[in-house]
Amino acid sequence: MSIQQRKNIGLEILAVVLFLAYLSPFVIIFINAAKPTLQVIADPLALPENPSVFFDNVWRILNDRTVAYGSSFMTSVIVTVVSVALIVLTTSMAAWVLVRTKTKTSSFIFMMFVGAIIVPFQVVMFPLISWLATIERTLGLSGTPFRLLGNYPGIVLSYMGFGASLSIFLYHGFIKGIPFELEEAATIDGCSRAKTFFSIIFPILKPITITVMILNGMWIWNDFLLPRMVLRGGRHDIQTLPIAVAGFVGQYVRQWDLILTTTILAMVPIIIVFLFLQKHIIKGMVDGSIK
């Protein structure tokens, strides 16, 4: 056996070990979701004695008025879809303008967006809440359907801000590879700047757009801290799925069976979407980096 073959075998073994390590948390979640809380605490690695407990837990969750799984699911869908749509629309246009405007100002703005990627959320989370409260108070939005804290507009605007940096970075790299002659030909044919973007440029951005949608969608769907801070103090029915999961955690009691079952119900939709669109994520990332 040659040295190269040994290296290949070693890499394959390492890949299998890493795969099992990453898969183990999901296995533990699934086997414990089908057990009562006492069994989960007593032996979390044991297989469930009665798998039908999982379906009983699902029924209890769907009928729990305190958690309100149905409204929480719809809230997550609304927040995710609206936020991702606005992120795609605004960042694609911003990246296009930054690429085609070759000035020191545009380069500086782009570098500011790139630099914002490394800023942790914990650094700006309290200034963000203060900023939203100030805008709401200044514009007199308190008590109106357009209030920011405890309502949809605030959380959507927050996600647009935090998702802009990485999205503009990805779009910027992709747009640089699009020939400028396409836009010149459209201008000669009488297309306005807006029509040139939406008719010529935006359809070409499909691979990277799907990448941006999936990356931001997975992040927004699973996020806990930002909705917890921005939606606090709002109506009870405005809570996302991660917050609904936290509803089963009390000061003295933790209903682990329901927590794990709700976690599975929250993971399934985004996993299905990811499995169907994962090839577009890889293609978009590769195309953006090469271009």
Beta strands, then each sheet from edge to edge (+ up, - down):
end
